[in-house]
Amino acid sequence: MGIVFYNTATRGKQDFEPINQGRVGMYVCGVTVYDLCHIGHARSAVVFDVLARYLRARGFKVTYVRNFTDIDDKIINRAKELDKDPKEVAETYIKAFYEDMEPLGVGKPDIEPKATEHIPGMIEMIQRLIDRGHAYVANGDVFFSVESFPEYGVLSGRRLEDMHAGSRVAVDEKKRHPLDFVLWKAAKPGEPKWESPWGPGRPGWHIECSVMSNQYLGPSFDIHGGGRDLLFPHHENERAQSIAANGGHFARYWVHNGFVTVDSEKMSKSLGNFLTIRDALKEFHPEVLRAFLLSKHYRSPVDFSKEAVMAIHSGVIRIYRTLERVEQAIGPVDRSGVVVDLAKEGLSPFLKRFVEIMDDDINTAGALGIIFDKVRKINRIMDSLPA
């Protein structure tokens, strides 16, 4: 048995078989850097950090790419609020993002491209889509034609005609179809702009990830990840334009993490029910917060409350007290530079069970469960020893 993923594209679990044996290309949609990140952003970062680490521990050579969206309406609006340049705003919040990730133990991906550093590639891909009949120019904007791509809706399980009938998309007379999406936005006064064959402007959100994933991983790669809220329209649009422009199958496995919720409602800035990562870190130890975010299966929501985090806190404290107890009995253990190789032969029964659980769709909740169970068993053994 090997690793099995739930693939959003097929709506079922599939054996993981990378395109190139022993090598994994993984692209994850990063944050739009216009404000401080909240716990929902932290969950996605932690989940895919664990996925990359686990794949490496299982013997794969992983190229992990996670982007920064550093040009967007939200960044432009934030810059206006602060009376700053959008580039300065983006750089400020990229720095803040790193400051939040470090205590959570989230390692840097291998490649972290910024959208603004890939504008020429975006212009090139958009022109290719126009040349192939998948996109059209309208008054300086460029739109992708969803009707030109028969597979549109396959990833998210939607039918174009149903989406059209129930569409709440604002009417735009420049569009041929209400669900056509923008690839290039004509410049507005006072906004960042780049020269293009269609006039000055800036890229749409969806084209950014298509270009960056293609540049670093090629037109077909193994894993595309992100939050469940990105499935539609972002990932659907990304897939459509990538296959239309480059051919291939784009991403083989689509992995989406569930939301952090508050009282069963998605944590988000728009709802105002969010807690920033740095505020959470003032109240909870970073290891506890990381363990909390992994305490439910990554596809399931995890409901945030002080009580829920403190329950995990008790478990983490128990682990450290048990380690101290063991060291008092057998002497200090050097834990510096420990590398866990989960691909080798002869794993202990505990590690074999750990691998079985994690191989089944990265079940961190189950893995934490057997760790806590192991701690209980160790304490029972220690209790039985003569004083």
Buried (B, 14 or more C-beta within 10 A) or exposed (E): EEBBBBBBBEEEEBEBEBBEEEEBBBBBBBBBBBBBBBBBBBBBBBBBBBBBBBBBBBEBEBBBBBBBBBBBEBBBEBBEEEEEEBBEBBBBBBEBBEEBBEBBBBEEBBBBBBBBEBBEBBBEBBBBBBEEEBBBBBEBBBBBBBEBBEEBBBBBEBEBEEBBEEEEBEEEEBBEBBBBBBBBBBBEEEBBBBEBEBBBBBBBBBBBBBBBBBBBBEBBBBBBBBBBBBBBBBBBBBBBBBBBBBEBEBBBBBBBBBBBBBEEEBBBBEEEBBBBBBEBBEEBBBBBBBBBBBBBBBBEBBBBEEEBBEEBBEBBEBBEEBBEBBEEEEEEEEEEEEEEEBEEEEBEEEBEBBBBBBBBBBBBBBBBBBBBEBBEEBBEEEEEEEE
